[in-house]
Amino acid sequence: MNKFKADGLKYTKHFTNIVGCKKCIIIYNYTLGGDAAVIGCLCIHGFTGAPSEVEPLVAYLKKRTNWEIAVPTLPGHGETLSLKGIEYKNWIEHAEQELQRLIEKCETVYVIGFSMGGLIASYLAVHYPVKKLVLLSAAALYVSPKILFRDMGEMVKDLFRGRLSENEMFIRYKRKIKATPITATLQFRRLVAAIRPILNQVTIPTLIAQGEIDGVVPPKSAQYLYQNIGTTAKKLIYLKESKHLICHSKEKEKLFTEIHHFLS
């Protein structure tokens, strides 16, 4: 069980760390000066992804707030993938470091996670003093066969039409398929398996958003999250015309407005 106690501006939290499989104690020391950011926001991209996956949302929030927004690139990720030898705990630890940096500088911290980043964000919400949580296309479950086959069918049609190079799915995923070793996929699955059991320990307000035509994360993943997250302060929204890259969808303005309103 987590214990959290305050003593001035020092916070101590005791928990069992699933990354290292041992009990840990983390002490947060806040030194907030007059020039410190009031609100910090950590945005975490998905598996085999990059900060560009959430960039439109980040730009939207930067334009409308004075928040300090951190968008780290997880180990092995980015525009050039280098996932060989990377373990899932490396992704979590990197996100933890970025969050700790924000916690030291900001009075209030939010975490937004896309796809696999949503699982990492949930982990952080359990173990750190995060104020609110946003989960976008979060991969508690993965791969919707029905929608994936439909997208594959469209790709085959474009192949015969001589327009494969223009196919959205082909453009976005051909590089990832070639550059993703099977060991990295196994690490992703291990991360999901490790974090799902602690979802019921999420006790902060949570917004869950999911595209209904997502071919990577099935819509029922959002329902799973809604049912299993421990907080009663939660909201689930579906976007009818949105695929997996929800921050790049036709309905992104509606999504961003919802997120901004939820966090404000």
ZIHUBEL-V506968 format. One record per pair of residues at least 4 apart in sequence whose C-alpha atoms are under 6 Angstrom apart, sorted by the first residue. I is the first residue (numbers start at 1). J is the second residue. Records with the same first field share a line. If there is no record, write none. Layout:
I=J  J
This chain:
2=14  15
3=13  14
4=13
5=12
6=11
9=30
10=28  29
11=27  28
12=26  27
13=25  26
14=25
15=23  24
16=22  23
17=21  22  23
19=89
30=104
32=36
36=105
37=106
38=106  107
39=67  106  108  109
40=67  68  69  102  106  109
41=69  109  110  111
42=69  70  111
43=71  112  113
44=113  117
45=50  51  114  117
46=114  115  116  117
47=116
48=77
50=78
54=247
61=65
74=91
76=81  82  83
77=81
87=187
88=187  191
89=93
102=106
109=130  131
110=130  131  132
111=133
112=133  134
113=117  118  121  135
114=118  136  137  138
115=137  138  139
116=139
117=121
118=135  138
124=128
125=130
126=201  202
132=204  205
133=206
134=206  207
135=208
136=209
137=210
139=217
140=221
141=221
142=216  217
143=216  217
144=148  215  216  218
145=149
147=215
148=215
158=163  164
159=163  164
169=173
170=174
176=180
192=196
199=229
200=228  229  230
201=230
202=229  230  231
203=230  231
204=231
205=233  234
206=234
207=234  235
208=236
209=236  237  238
210=238
211=238  239  242  243
212=219  239  240
213=242  243
214=243  244
225=229
242=246  249
247=252
252=256
260=264
